């Protein structure tokens, strides 16, 4: 074993290293400053099970002879300056099909890995559990033969130029736990076979060109913790079964073309911490059941067409730190109970049809640092304490019937309290006089009826 990772070693790797230590099983030069090429002599280390050369400045092509390391189980080449293109360099992937015990292969973070993704990745050992080629400039498509790698637990093609459709055969990866396909050119439909990956806990495919509806089969992924399909071209409604996933912690479907309502089943997500549905075409009322998501911290429903009133049940989510309901068609008043959510830091309700007064309890929220209530129909006095002291932390623009507040707002003063008190006294006096006169009238009428009966 030769383990030298996380130092400041530099220079070239010894060219004859593979001839000097024929019995070596573990070799790690990770996280150093080595330059130059990978010595071809490494292919002589036939007992080697673990080769970690990642996070260096190694350059040149990966030796195709690495396929002679029949005992190899782990190969880390990520974050280097190694190269491959359509003319040369990808042969090592083909040669690794001879490594029948290979379990982990990570070649991510290499900008000089370009060209078409070799279809020979489908011939890698079925013992492979981790395969990561994220953050490289590879193009082409995911070969349908990817389904051969039946023991994969992590597959990442994120932040690449990979295009085409997600193959239906991906549903054969029944042991997959993590699937990363974000920041790609992948298009077409999400295959329904995805629902067969029963162990899947993390599915991230944001910022792509996926289209069509979210397959209902996603609701079969009972171990799913993270679902992120944001910034695609998905349409249709949200399958209700997604909101019955018992372990779902984070759900991000924002910036698609999703329509329909937010199903009341959302209240079944007892472990939900993050829900992003911004920038879609959702409509109808926000279901009252949202208050049952008691551990929710971030709720983003902005840029949709939600209507009706803000459900009072939102005030029951005591751990809420961010709430964005802006750019909808919501009406009614702002629930006073929102001022009791002590953890609230970010509150946006701009561009709706909200009316009534600004809840004074909002000024008691010491954690609140951003408040936007602009362009509604709010009226009455603007509070002066808490967040309302600093003009840069809140916005109430476009509410023409507001008054008072700090001088920097330049709003009209509210009616004097003494005037209001005087009016209240006058109304009370009039009520007493009218009440007394009515009582005397009915008493006189009663006496008259008795005397002339």
Secondary structure, DSSP 8 states (H G I E B T S, - for coil): -EE--SS--EEE--TTHHHH-TT--EEE--SSEEES---GGGGG-TT--EEE--SS--EEE--GGGGG-TT--EEE--SSEEEBBTTTBTHHHHHGGG-TT--EEE--S-TTB-SB--GGGGGS-TT--EEE--SS--BSB--GGGGG-TT-SEEE--SS--EEE--GGGGG-TT--EEE--SSEEEEE--GGGGG-TT--EEE--SSEEEEE--GGGGG-TT--EEE--SSEEES---GGGGG-TT--EEE--SS--EEE--GGGGG-TT--EEE--SSEEEEE--GGGGG-TT--EEE--SSEEEEE--GGGGG-TT--EEE--SSEEEEE--GGGGG-TT--EEE--SSEEEE---GGGGG-TT--EEE--SSEEEEEE--SGGGG-GGGEE-TT-TEEEES-GGG-------HHHHHHHHHHHHHHHHHHHHHHHHHHHHHHHHHHHT-
